[in-house]
Amino acid sequence: VPSPVPSPLPSPLPSPVPSPVPSPVPSPVPSPSASTKEGEDMSLTDLDKKYRPTREMVQKIAQDGYLMVTWANWHYQDFVRTWVYHVRNLGISGYIVGAMDEKLLQVLVDDKVNTFSMKSGLTTGDFGWGSPTFAKMGREKIRLIAVFLQLGVHVVISDVDVLWLRDPLPYFAKYGEADILTSSDLLTNTVPDESLERWPQANAAANIGIMLFREKSMDFVQEWIRIIEADETVWDQNAFNSLFKRGVTMYDNPHNLFKAYNGNLTMGILPVSVFCSGHTYFTQRLWETLGLQAYAVHATFQFSGTPGKRHRMREEMLFDDPPEYFDHPTGFVSFDMDGVEGTPLLDNAGPATGLASLPNVQGHFKLVNHQLLRIRSALAIAGVLGRALVVPPLWCGLDRWWAPHGSTIPGSSFKLPFVCPLDHIVDLEGGWHRPLDRNGFGPDIDYREHSFFQNPRMSAAVNQSRVVVQICAPGDPSCADGSGPAPAEGGVVRLQAGLDSDHLKAALGDLPSASKVLHFSSMAEAFGNFTDTADWTRFEARMKIYGSIWCCVMAHP
């Protein structure tokens, strides 16, 4: 059963439960930012003081003894909005969002979101995976666990790039014996259903992006904090794994629970098919293969940083974009990818030998390069016409990983070739998403995900305002040659192949008044070249940084 498609979102978000107005009495537990280094500006405003986490605040919000917690700074405000949307859409009132800066705090208060001030002293920008700021952010998270445990709730903590698709609280309640439940980087299931994974078969690294902590885990959490505070080079997730695996033993129980932390805690590994990583949800779609419905997806195992996470969520129509995202001042260019499905190009794209060698990847490269040629033409046309490009679904013959491999990421298994996320092929963070100097790279080109027109938030006025562009043979006198505006007959424009940028703009440039969407039936020979060689030079420079690792087989065997 596939995860449900979210309904169109209101804006601003409605609040089924009013945001609590906590007492300004100082918190009985240390602030989440208690260990902030000297020299950082940690002055508390009246708003910070009003929204400090107190027992009164927490007990008012808690739902059946549980509190779902996330945190972020202003840079991730759209992820916060999406996280809150999904939680509220599930009817969960027992949640709270930690605001790491006053700008985010004020917006959350205004939108009646359950929130508290963290005043962490961290940057309001992107944390950047693996950076010192990223590491410090992780320490803030662990202190949050201790804070809320002391305030008398079961803590369900998740990163802000987690999407909640089903209410997990009844699931957690089934395992009342567990002191800690955690998600995992395991890439294959050890159970066929929603049971906890079997230990020790599920001995992959636990992922601390989704975790449940109950009261008995406090000593563990305090030692975890001491370990990472003693050495700032220790990664919080590694410390968690090393700590809980001390003295792991099995005991007789029907739920795949085990004893951890020298036998002092009862633990379980959440099923990776329904508490999904980015790989089990977006790439191998394990939940779909098993006929299950996912509880959550954590945007891990992906590329292109924050833009890559956002785009994957958009591809699944799970991101909370505002109404203006579904329109564009000029309009959109979309196209059908020719020459892939039902052809030898796709049939032969999978691994040839299963080895990390050049012969193994030839079919994969041929498939991806064919699609990149079509995307390059589409980007050129979108740039010339000032429209946003809707990228079609793309196929990959091999999985993508951070190390050499022969087919899929080691430890995973799924059918190849497959429809792959866009960040498997292009660099969304370094090129597509990042504004570039117009003098050196030409105009920026906006883009949208392949599911864009299927999204229920898309207005009919935009979706149905379209013209189909068909490409004819070069010089076909029955087709527009770009000497003037191309006629649209029955919602179809017929255009000669290989027109340069000036003639293409002359033929299609006046269509925005008639159509929001220009849909090309094929990009084969749809674009000739730029009329001005300087424009080609700038476009070529842009393409060189758009392609991520995709370049030249000969240069990079």
C-alpha positions as CSV (number, residue, x, y, z in Angstrom):
1,V,0.0,0.0,0.0
2,P,1.8,3.2,-1.1
3,S,2.2,6.1,1.3
4,P,-0.8,8.5,0.9
5,V,-0.4,11.5,-1.2
6,P,-0.8,14.6,1.0
7,S,-3.8,16.8,0.4
8,P,-3.3,20.4,-0.8
9,L,-1.9,22.5,2.0
10,P,-3.4,25.6,3.5
11,S,-1.1,28.5,4.2
12,P,-0.3,29.4,6.8
13,L,-0.6,26.1,8.6
14,P,-3.7,25.6,10.7
15,S,-3.1,24.7,14.4
16,P,-5.4,22.1,15.9
17,V,-3.9,22.9,19.3
18,P,-3.0,26.4,20.3
19,S,0.6,27.0,21.0
20,P,1.2,26.9,24.7
21,V,2.1,30.1,26.6
22,P,4.6,28.8,29.1
23,S,5.3,30.3,32.5
24,P,8.4,32.5,32.5
25,V,9.7,30.6,35.6
26,P,13.2,29.4,34.9
27,S,13.5,25.8,33.6
28,P,14.2,23.2,36.3
29,V,16.7,21.5,34.0
30,P,19.7,22.9,32.1
31,S,19.0,24.8,29.0
32,P,19.8,22.9,25.7
33,S,22.5,25.4,25.1
34,A,24.1,25.1,28.6
35,S,27.5,24.2,27.3
36,T,27.9,27.0,24.8
37,K,31.4,28.3,24.7
38,E,32.4,31.6,26.2
39,G,32.5,34.6,23.8
40,E,29.3,33.6,22.0
41,D,26.4,36.1,22.2
42,M,23.9,34.2,24.3
43,S,21.8,37.1,25.6
44,L,18.3,36.0,26.1
45,T,15.4,38.2,24.9
46,D,12.0,38.3,26.5
47,L,10.8,35.9,23.8
48,D,13.5,33.5,24.6
49,K,12.6,33.6,28.3
50,K,8.9,33.1,27.6
51,Y,9.5,30.1,25.4
52,R,12.0,28.1,27.6
53,P,11.1,24.5,28.0
54,T,9.4,23.9,31.4
55,R,7.6,21.0,32.9
56,E,4.3,23.0,32.7
57,M,4.8,23.6,28.9
58,V,5.8,20.0,28.2
59,Q,3.0,18.3,30.2
60,K,0.5,20.6,28.5
61,I,1.6,19.5,25.1
62,A,2.4,15.8,25.7
63,Q,0.2,13.2,24.0
64,D,-0.4,10.0,26.0
65,G,3.0,10.7,27.7
66,Y,4.9,11.2,24.4
67,L,6.5,14.3,22.9
68,M,7.7,14.4,19.3
69,V,10.7,16.8,19.1
70,T,12.7,18.4,16.3
71,W,14.8,21.5,16.1
72,A,16.3,23.8,13.4
73,N,17.5,27.2,12.6
74,W,16.1,29.8,10.1
75,H,18.0,28.2,7.1
76,Y,15.7,25.1,7.5
77,Q,12.5,27.0,8.0
78,D,10.8,25.3,5.0
79,F,11.8,21.9,6.4
80,V,10.3,22.9,9.7
81,R,7.1,23.9,8.0
82,T,7.0,20.6,6.2
83,W,7.8,18.6,9.3
84,V,5.0,20.4,11.2
85,Y,2.5,20.0,8.3
86,H,3.0,16.2,8.3
87,V,2.7,15.9,12.1
88,R,-0.4,18.0,12.2
89,N,-1.9,16.3,9.2
90,L,-1.7,13.0,11.2
91,G,-3.6,14.5,14.0
92,I,-0.6,14.6,16.4
93,S,-0.8,17.4,18.9
94,G,2.1,16.2,21.1
95,Y,5.0,17.8,19.2
96,I,7.4,20.7,19.7
97,V,10.0,22.5,17.6
98,G,13.2,23.9,19.0
99,A,14.1,27.3,17.4
100,M,17.8,27.8,17.3
101,D,17.5,31.5,16.5
102,E,15.0,34.3,17.3
103,K,13.9,34.7,13.7
104,L,12.6,31.2,13.5
105,L,11.2,31.4,17.0
106,Q,9.1,34.4,16.2
107,V,7.7,32.9,13.0
108,L,6.7,29.7,14.8
109,V,5.0,31.6,17.6
110,D,3.2,33.7,15.0
111,D,2.0,30.5,13.2
112,K,0.9,29.0,16.5
113,V,3.4,26.1,16.3
114,N,4.4,24.4,19.6
115,T,7.9,25.8,20.0
116,F,10.6,26.6,22.5
117,S,13.8,28.7,22.4
118,M,17.2,26.9,22.1
119,K,19.3,30.1,21.7
120,S,22.2,27.9,20.6
121,G,24.5,30.5,19.2
122,L,24.9,28.5,16.0
123,T,24.8,29.9,12.5
124,T,21.5,30.7,10.8
125,G,22.9,29.2,7.6
126,D,23.3,25.6,6.3
127,F,25.0,23.4,8.9
128,G,26.8,21.4,6.2
129,W,27.2,17.7,6.8
130,G,30.5,16.9,8.6
131,S,31.3,20.5,9.4
132,P,32.1,21.6,13.0
133,T,28.8,23.4,13.0
134,F,27.1,20.1,12.0
135,A,28.8,18.3,14.9
136,K,27.8,21.0,17.4
137,M,24.2,20.8,16.2
138,G,24.3,17.1,17.0
139,R,25.4,17.9,20.6
140,E,22.4,20.2,20.9
141,K,20.1,17.3,19.9
142,I,21.4,15.0,22.6
143,R,21.1,17.6,25.3
144,L,17.5,18.0,24.2
145,I,16.8,14.3,24.9
146,A,18.1,14.8,28.4
147,V,16.1,18.0,28.9
148,F,12.8,16.5,27.9
149,L,13.4,13.2,29.7
150,Q,13.8,15.2,32.9
151,L,10.5,17.0,32.2
152,G,8.7,13.7,32.4
153,V,7.9,12.5,28.9
154,H,8.8,9.8,26.5
155,V,10.9,11.5,23.9
156,V,10.4,10.8,20.2
157,I,13.2,12.9,18.6
158,S,13.7,13.2,14.9
159,D,15.9,15.3,12.6
160,V,14.0,18.0,10.7
161,D,14.6,16.2,7.4
162,V,12.4,13.4,8.6
163,L,8.9,13.2,7.1
164,W,6.2,11.6,9.3
165,L,3.7,9.7,7.1
166,R,1.8,7.7,9.7
167,D,1.3,8.4,13.4
168,P,4.1,6.4,15.1
169,L,2.8,6.7,18.7
170,P,0.6,3.6,18.6
171,Y,3.5,1.7,17.2
172,F,5.8,2.8,20.0
173,A,3.2,2.0,22.6
174,K,3.2,-1.6,21.4
175,Y,6.8,-1.8,22.7
176,G,6.4,-0.4,26.2
177,E,9.2,-2.7,27.4
178,A,11.7,-0.9,25.2
179,D,13.9,1.9,26.8
180,I,15.3,2.9,23.4
181,L,14.1,2.3,19.9
182,T,16.2,3.6,17.0
183,S,16.2,3.8,13.2
184,S,19.0,2.1,11.3
185,D,21.2,2.4,8.2
186,L,20.5,-1.2,7.5
187,L,19.8,-1.5,3.7
188,T,17.8,-4.7,3.7
189,N,15.0,-6.0,5.9
190,T,15.3,-8.9,8.3
191,V,11.5,-9.1,8.8
192,P,8.8,-9.1,6.1
193,D,6.4,-6.9,8.1
194,E,6.3,-4.0,10.6
195,S,8.0,-6.0,13.4
196,L,11.3,-4.7,14.9
197,E,14.3,-5.9,13.0
198,R,16.0,-9.0,14.2
199,W,19.2,-8.6,16.2
200,P,22.0,-9.4,15.6
201,Q,21.2,-9.7,11.9
202,A,20.3,-6.0,12.0
203,N,23.8,-5.1,13.2
204,A,24.3,-2.2,10.8
205,A,24.9,1.3,12.3
206,A,22.0,2.7,14.1
207,N,20.9,6.0,12.7
208,I,20.0,8.6,15.3
209,G,17.7,10.6,13.0
210,I,14.7,8.8,14.5
211,M,14.7,7.6,18.1
212,L,12.5,6.9,21.1
213,F,13.8,7.4,24.6
214,R,12.0,6.4,27.8
215,E,12.9,7.4,31.4
216,K,15.2,4.5,32.1
217,S,17.5,5.6,29.4
218,M,18.6,8.8,31.2
219,D,21.9,7.4,32.6
220,F,22.8,6.2,29.0
221,V,22.0,9.7,27.6
222,Q,24.0,11.4,30.3
223,E,27.1,9.3,29.5
224,W,26.5,9.9,25.8
225,I,26.6,13.6,26.5
226,R,29.8,13.2,28.6
227,I,31.6,11.3,25.8
228,I,30.9,13.8,23.0
229,E,31.6,16.8,25.3
230,A,35.0,15.4,26.2
231,D,36.1,15.2,22.6
232,E,34.5,17.5,20.0
233,T,35.9,15.3,17.2
234,V,33.7,12.4,18.2
235,W,30.6,12.0,16.0
236,D,27.5,11.8,18.0
237,Q,26.1,8.8,16.0
238,N,29.3,6.8,16.3
239,A,29.3,7.5,20.1
240,F,25.7,6.2,20.3
241,N,26.5,3.0,18.5
242,S,29.7,2.3,20.5
243,L,27.9,3.0,23.8
244,F,24.7,0.9,23.3
245,K,26.7,-2.1,21.9
246,R,28.6,-2.5,25.1
247,G,27.6,-5.9,26.5
248,V,24.7,-6.6,24.1
249,T,22.9,-9.8,24.9
250,M,19.8,-11.5,23.7
251,Y,16.9,-12.5,25.9
252,D,13.7,-14.4,25.3
253,N,10.9,-12.1,24.1
254,P,8.4,-12.1,21.1
255,H,9.4,-8.6,19.8
256,N,13.0,-8.9,18.7
257,L,14.1,-6.7,21.6
258,F,17.6,-7.2,23.1
259,K,19.6,-6.0,26.1
260,A,22.1,-3.3,25.5
261,Y,24.5,-1.0,27.5
262,N,25.9,-3.8,29.6
263,G,22.4,-5.3,30.0
264,N,21.0,-2.1,31.6
265,L,18.7,-1.1,28.8
266,T,16.1,-2.9,26.6
267,M,16.5,-1.8,22.9
268,G,15.0,-2.5,19.5
269,I,15.8,-1.6,15.9
270,L,12.9,0.0,14.0
271,P,12.0,-1.8,10.8
272,V,13.9,-0.2,7.9
273,S,11.0,-0.9,5.5
274,V,8.7,1.5,7.2
275,F,11.0,3.8,9.3
276,C,12.9,4.4,6.1
277,S,16.3,5.8,5.2
278,G,16.6,7.8,2.0
279,H,17.7,4.6,0.3
280,T,15.0,2.2,1.5
281,Y,12.3,4.8,0.7
282,F,13.4,6.9,-2.4
283,T,15.8,4.5,-4.1
284,Q,15.0,0.9,-3.6
285,R,11.4,1.6,-2.4
286,L,11.4,-1.3,0.0
287,W,8.1,-0.3,1.6
288,E,6.5,-0.6,-1.8
289,T,8.1,-3.9,-2.6
290,L,6.8,-5.4,0.6
291,G,3.3,-3.9,0.3
292,L,3.7,-1.8,3.4
293,Q,2.9,1.8,4.3
294,A,5.8,3.8,5.6
295,Y,5.7,5.6,9.0
296,A,8.6,7.9,8.2
297,V,11.3,8.7,5.8
298,H,14.7,10.3,6.7
299,A,16.4,12.0,3.8
300,T,19.7,10.2,4.2
301,F,21.8,8.3,1.5
302,Q,21.3,11.2,-0.9
303,F,23.5,13.7,-2.7
304,S,23.5,17.5,-3.4
305,G,23.2,18.5,0.3
306,T,20.0,20.3,1.4
307,P,18.8,21.0,-2.2
308,G,19.0,17.3,-2.8
309,K,16.9,16.5,0.2
310,R,14.3,19.0,-0.7
311,H,14.1,17.8,-4.3
312,R,13.6,14.2,-3.3
313,M,10.7,15.2,-1.1
314,R,9.3,17.2,-4.0
315,E,9.6,14.2,-6.3
316,E,7.4,12.3,-3.9
317,M,5.0,15.2,-3.6
318,L,5.7,15.4,0.2
319,F,7.3,18.8,0.5
320,D,5.2,21.8,1.8
321,D,5.7,24.3,-0.9
322,P,3.8,27.6,-1.0
323,P,1.2,28.2,-3.8
324,E,3.7,30.5,-5.7
325,Y,6.0,27.5,-6.3
326,F,3.3,26.0,-8.5
327,D,3.4,28.9,-10.9
328,H,6.0,30.9,-12.8
329,P,6.0,34.4,-14.3
330,T,6.7,33.1,-17.8
331,G,5.8,29.5,-17.6
332,F,7.3,26.0,-17.9
333,V,9.1,23.8,-20.4
334,S,8.5,20.0,-20.1
335,F,9.2,17.1,-22.4
336,D,8.9,13.4,-23.0
337,M,12.2,11.5,-22.8
338,D,12.5,9.6,-26.0
339,G,14.6,6.5,-26.7
340,V,14.7,5.0,-23.3
341,E,11.7,2.8,-22.2
342,G,11.2,-0.3,-24.3
343,T,14.6,0.1,-26.0
344,P,18.0,-1.8,-25.8
345,L,19.4,1.4,-24.2
346,L,17.4,0.7,-21.1
347,D,17.5,-3.1,-21.3
348,N,21.4,-3.1,-21.4
349,A,21.9,-0.4,-18.8
350,G,22.3,-2.7,-15.8
351,P,25.6,-4.1,-14.5
352,A,27.4,-6.2,-17.1
353,T,29.9,-7.9,-14.9
354,G,28.9,-6.9,-11.3
355,L,32.5,-5.7,-10.8
356,A,33.7,-2.2,-10.0
357,S,35.3,-1.9,-13.5
358,L,34.8,0.1,-16.7
359,P,33.2,-2.7,-18.7
360,N,30.5,-3.0,-16.0
361,V,29.3,0.5,-16.4
362,Q,29.2,1.0,-20.1
363,G,25.4,0.5,-20.4
364,H,24.8,2.7,-17.5
365,F,26.9,5.5,-19.0
366,K,25.2,5.2,-22.4
367,L,21.8,5.5,-20.7
368,V,22.6,8.5,-18.5
369,N,24.5,10.3,-21.3
370,H,21.5,10.0,-23.6
371,Q,19.3,11.5,-21.0
372,L,21.8,14.3,-20.2
373,L,21.9,15.3,-23.9
374,R,18.1,15.7,-23.9
375,I,18.2,17.6,-20.6
376,R,21.0,19.9,-22.0
377,S,18.8,20.9,-24.9
378,A,15.8,21.4,-22.6
379,L,17.9,23.6,-20.3
380,A,19.0,25.7,-23.3
381,I,15.4,26.2,-24.5
382,A,14.2,27.0,-21.0
383,G,17.0,29.5,-20.6
384,V,16.3,31.2,-23.9
385,L,12.6,31.5,-23.2
386,G,13.0,32.4,-19.6
387,R,10.9,29.5,-18.4
388,A,11.4,26.9,-15.7
389,L,12.3,23.3,-16.8
390,V,10.2,20.4,-15.5
391,V,12.7,17.5,-15.5
392,P,11.1,14.2,-16.5
393,P,11.7,10.9,-14.6
394,L,15.2,9.6,-15.2
395,W,16.5,6.1,-15.3
396,C,19.8,4.7,-13.9
397,G,21.4,1.4,-14.7
398,L,23.4,1.4,-11.4
399,D,23.0,2.7,-7.9
400,R,25.1,5.6,-6.7
401,W,27.3,5.5,-3.7
402,W,30.4,7.2,-2.2
403,A,32.7,4.4,-3.0
404,P,33.3,2.0,-6.0
405,H,30.7,-0.7,-6.3
406,G,29.4,-3.1,-8.9
407,S,25.6,-2.6,-9.0
408,T,23.7,-1.4,-5.8
409,I,25.1,-0.1,-2.6
410,P,26.6,-3.1,-0.7
411,G,24.0,-4.6,1.6
412,S,21.1,-3.5,-0.6
413,S,19.3,-5.4,-3.3
414,F,16.7,-4.2,-5.8
415,K,15.9,-4.4,-9.5
416,L,18.1,-2.6,-11.9
417,P,17.7,-0.4,-14.0
418,F,15.4,1.9,-11.9
419,V,13.9,5.3,-11.9
420,C,16.4,7.2,-9.9
421,P,16.3,10.5,-7.9
422,L,17.6,13.5,-9.8
423,D,20.5,13.9,-7.4
424,H,21.9,10.6,-8.5
425,I,22.8,12.3,-11.8
426,V,23.2,16.0,-11.5
427,D,24.7,18.5,-9.0
428,L,21.7,20.3,-7.5
429,E,23.7,21.9,-4.7
430,G,26.7,23.1,-6.6
431,G,25.1,24.1,-9.9
432,W,21.3,23.9,-10.4
433,H,20.2,25.4,-7.1
434,R,23.0,27.9,-6.6
435,P,22.7,31.4,-8.3
436,L,25.6,31.9,-10.7
437,D,27.1,35.0,-12.1
438,R,25.1,35.9,-15.2
439,N,28.2,37.3,-17.0
440,G,30.0,34.1,-16.7
441,F,27.2,31.5,-16.8
442,G,24.3,33.1,-18.6
443,P,20.8,33.4,-17.0
444,D,19.9,31.2,-14.1
445,I,17.4,28.4,-15.0
446,D,14.7,27.5,-12.6
447,Y,13.6,23.9,-12.4
448,R,10.9,21.6,-11.0
449,E,10.6,17.9,-10.2
450,H,9.2,15.2,-12.5
451,S,6.0,14.9,-10.5
452,F,5.2,18.6,-10.6
453,F,2.1,18.4,-12.8
454,Q,0.7,15.5,-10.8
455,N,0.9,17.3,-7.5
456,P,-2.6,17.9,-6.1
457,R,-1.6,21.5,-5.2
458,M,-1.1,22.3,-8.9
459,S,-3.8,24.6,-10.1
460,A,-5.9,23.6,-13.1
461,A,-5.4,27.0,-14.5
462,V,-1.7,26.3,-14.9
463,N,-1.9,22.6,-15.6
464,Q,-4.4,22.9,-18.4
465,S,-2.8,25.9,-20.0
466,R,-0.4,24.1,-22.3
467,V,0.8,23.8,-25.9
468,V,2.4,20.7,-27.3
469,V,5.5,21.4,-29.4
470,Q,6.3,18.8,-32.1
471,I,9.6,18.8,-33.9
472,C,9.6,18.4,-37.7
473,A,12.4,17.6,-40.1
474,P,14.8,20.5,-40.8
475,G,13.4,22.8,-43.5
476,D,9.9,21.3,-43.5
477,P,7.9,24.1,-45.1
478,S,4.7,23.0,-43.2
479,C,6.4,23.8,-39.9
480,A,7.4,27.1,-38.3
481,D,11.0,28.2,-39.1
482,G,11.3,30.9,-36.5
483,S,11.0,33.8,-38.9
484,G,8.0,34.9,-36.7
485,P,5.6,33.6,-34.1
486,A,4.7,30.0,-34.6
487,P,0.9,29.3,-35.0
488,A,-0.7,27.0,-32.5
489,E,-3.4,24.9,-34.1
490,G,-5.5,22.7,-31.9
491,G,-3.0,23.3,-29.0
492,V,-0.1,22.1,-31.1
493,V,2.9,24.0,-32.5
494,R,5.0,22.3,-35.2
495,L,8.6,23.5,-35.3
496,Q,11.4,22.8,-37.6
497,A,14.3,20.9,-36.0
498,G,17.6,22.5,-35.1
499,L,16.6,26.2,-34.8
500,D,19.1,28.5,-33.2
501,S,18.2,30.5,-30.1
502,D,17.1,33.7,-31.9
503,H,14.7,31.8,-34.2
504,L,13.4,29.6,-31.4
505,K,12.6,32.7,-29.3
506,A,10.9,34.3,-32.3
507,A,8.8,31.2,-32.8
508,L,7.9,30.5,-29.2
509,G,8.6,33.7,-27.3
510,D,5.1,35.1,-27.6
511,L,3.4,31.9,-26.3
512,P,3.4,32.8,-22.6
513,S,0.2,34.8,-23.1
514,A,-1.4,31.7,-24.5
515,S,0.1,28.9,-22.5
516,K,1.9,28.3,-19.2
517,V,3.3,25.0,-20.3
518,L,5.3,24.3,-23.5
519,H,5.4,20.5,-23.7
520,F,7.9,19.1,-26.2
521,S,7.0,15.7,-27.5
522,S,10.7,15.1,-27.8
523,M,14.0,17.0,-27.3
524,A,15.7,15.2,-30.1
525,E,17.0,18.0,-32.4
526,A,14.8,20.5,-30.7
527,F,17.7,23.0,-30.2
528,G,20.3,23.8,-32.7
529,N,22.7,26.3,-31.0
530,F,23.0,29.7,-29.6
531,T,23.0,32.5,-32.2
532,D,25.7,34.4,-30.3
533,T,28.8,32.4,-29.6
534,A,29.2,34.3,-26.3
535,D,25.9,32.9,-25.1
536,W,27.1,29.4,-26.0
537,T,30.3,29.9,-24.0
538,R,28.3,31.0,-21.0
539,F,25.9,28.1,-21.3
540,E,28.7,25.6,-21.7
541,A,30.3,26.9,-18.5
542,R,27.0,26.4,-16.7
543,M,26.7,22.8,-18.0
544,K,30.1,21.9,-16.8
545,I,29.1,22.3,-13.2
546,Y,25.6,21.0,-13.6
547,G,26.6,17.4,-14.3
548,S,28.0,16.4,-10.9
549,I,30.2,13.3,-11.4
550,W,28.9,12.7,-14.9
551,C,31.6,13.7,-17.4
552,C,33.8,11.5,-19.6
553,V,34.3,7.8,-19.4
554,M,37.7,8.1,-21.0
555,A,38.9,10.8,-18.6
556,H,37.5,9.2,-15.5
557,P,37.5,5.4,-15.9
